[in-house]
Amino acid sequence: MATVLVTGSNRGIGLEYCKQLKQRGDDVIATCRTSSSELDALGVKVETNVDVSSGESVLNLKQKLEGTNIDVLIQNAGIAEYNSLLGLDPESVIRQFQVNALSPLCFTQAFLGQMRKGSKIALMTSRMGSIDDNTSGGSYGYRMSKVALCMAGKSLSIDLKTNEISVAILHPGLVATRMTGFTSSGISPEESVKGLIARIDSLNLTNSGTFWHANGNILPW
């Protein structure tokens, strides 16, 4: 049984992570700003008032979890705000960098002392953070923040190798959640998370730093 900490857990992919991990017997710590009835019903440990973009909030969580070893850290919390070229909103771009890229890095750094040899980190990014895969343009803030998160993940995979901590950089696929407007062309959270957990389970120091699709395909940078 592993102890898994999941950020952004009250809905969507984060909620499904908690559900599937709990069902298979893992000890799940679910963090979020505000819980949901669906999350409360899972029977996992829920830590509310956790804003990943607030240093004070993260340090408060660290204090609450003092002495708890974390085997898997899943950085799922994130936001998506559309920015076209003509409708560019610099404050929105900065906000997405803060939440999607800088916050997961700082959160990881804060909890490194509670991660042992063999621990794993999963960063939830997007293929929209692939420069090579960008054929449609737009979405400036979201794309730029996810590129930055991919780079942070690659650097972490190198810097943490001596600690024997491995890092997965993961794209969930197009998933029908509130963030995507429950798109009819998306896969279910259940299908996505099943694949994501398989990627985390197969993660090791040899393949650390790989940018994966939930279906197992390696994505281009």
Stockholm file with secondary structure:
# STOCKHOLM 1.0

chainA/1-221         MATVLVTGSNRGIGLEYCKQLKQRGDDVIATCRTSSSELDALGVKVETNVDVSSGESVLNLKQKLEGTNIDVLIQNAGIAEYNSLLGLDPESVIRQFQVNALSPLCFTQAFLGQMRKGSKIALMTSRMGSIDDNTSGGSYGYRMSKVALCMAGKSLSIDLKTNEISVAILHPGLVATRMTGFTSSGISPEESVKGLIARIDSLNLTNSGTFWHANGNILPW
#=GR chainA/1-221 SS CCEEEESSCSSHHHHHHHHHHHHTTCEEEEECSSCCHHHHTTTCEEECSCCTTCHHHHHHHHHHTTTCCCSEEEECCCCCCCCCSTTCCHHHHHHHHIIIIIHHHHHHHHHGGGCCTTCEEEEECCGGGCSTTCCSCCCHHHHHHHHHHHHHHHHHHHHTGGGTCEEEEEECCSBCSGGGTSCTTSBCHHHHHHHHHHHHHTCCTTTTTCEEETTSCBCCC
#=GC SS_cons         CCEEEESSCSSHHHHHHHHHHHHTTCEEEEECSSCCHHHHTTTCEEECSCCTTCHHHHHHHHHHTTTCCCSEEEECCCCCCCCCSTTCCHHHHHHHHIIIIIHHHHHHHHHGGGCCTTCEEEEECCGGGCSTTCCSCCCHHHHHHHHHHHHHHHHHHHHTGGGTCEEEEEECCSBCSGGGTSCTTSBCHHHHHHHHHHHHHTCCTTTTTCEEETTSCBCCC
//
